[in-house]
Amino acid sequence: MGVSLFTIKTKGAKNYWDIRKLASNVKWTTDVDYSAGQLTFDLVETNEGFTPKNGDEVRFWWNDAKTFYGRIFDIKYTSDEKFSITAYDNLRYLKNEDTLVFPSSTLTQRFTQVCKLAKIPHKAKVVTKHKLSPVLNDDKSYFDMLKSSIKEARKANGNHYFVADHYGTVELRKAPYYRTKIILGDKSSAESFTFEKSIDNAYNAIKVVKTSKKEKAKVTATKIVQAGKQGNTLQRWGKLQKIEKVTKDKTNLAQMKVRASNLLKLYNRQTYKLSITCTGNQALRAGNSVYVKLSSLKDIGLGTKQLVITKSTITFDPNYTADLEIKVRMS
């Protein structure tokens, strides 16, 4: 097991540099939260006239598997004659900003549209059918455009979508993308963990508001407050209210109540985050799932569960380890 290919090449050039014996501190980070995948590493300066440049292509294979393809975006050079390099995959180009009108269209259609505009290879691994509301995106990044569209799609069907790079091809995926059989437990590969629970993004009061264009001064609203699976959260947490604006003029009061009820089910809960350091594995990338079996967590209600990785940093050198952030739903 080890690095089977690691090269730097100026785009369009014939020659490339094999840096397998020159690179160290290699780390690969993936994140479902609208961030480009990145590969960071240190590189010893040589006397062969080789100097890495921003824009150079980086290819990295681990154990004969294609792991990372991207371009260098940041180079630091230190007094000990060493380069520290950061390369990003093609998700980086979704940070490009634009002004774009989305008509009523599906998430898959919008994903395809922005990838074409960003001029990056792409593939939709899921085909969505729900038509999203028309929207004007004024001076926004493609990431932000997709973020709002993914959020609306999730409200409509409950699915968790995300974008990921597969060795140069940007993909629209649904989590969990790959259900691994890996077990992170006390007697397997888990080394340490931190468990966190929060109500910082919780709401137990939802108000849905509609302003009628025909009756300019009239505002129709409905508010639903109830105890959810967390028990009487109004008493325990205090009132935490969220406003949801309705843009479609034909939406009636009954539909607004259903919308409020659905949003309450989504937000009236604690959120949980689990951070685990474990033995490295290429399958431990953001968007994939693993089994978590930690005896110390059983006392607080987290038994063996299959959970989705939201962020992963895999260190290949000097030790093969992974630092994972995992989102947990207890109820």
Protein Blocks (a to p, Z undefined) as FASTA:
>chain_A
ZZfbdcdddehiabdcdfklmgghiacdddfehpacdddddddddfeopacdehiacddd
eehiafbgcddfbdcddfkopacdddddfklmmmpccddddddddfklmmmmmmmmnopa
cddfbdcfbdcdddddehiafklmmmmmmmmmmmmnopacddddeehiacdddddfbdcf
bdcdfklmbfbdcddddfklgcfbdcdddddfklmmbccddddddddfkopfklmnopad
dddddfbfklcfklmmmmmmmmmmmmnccdddddddddddfklcghiacddddfklmmno
pacdddddfbdcddfbfbdcddddddddfZZ
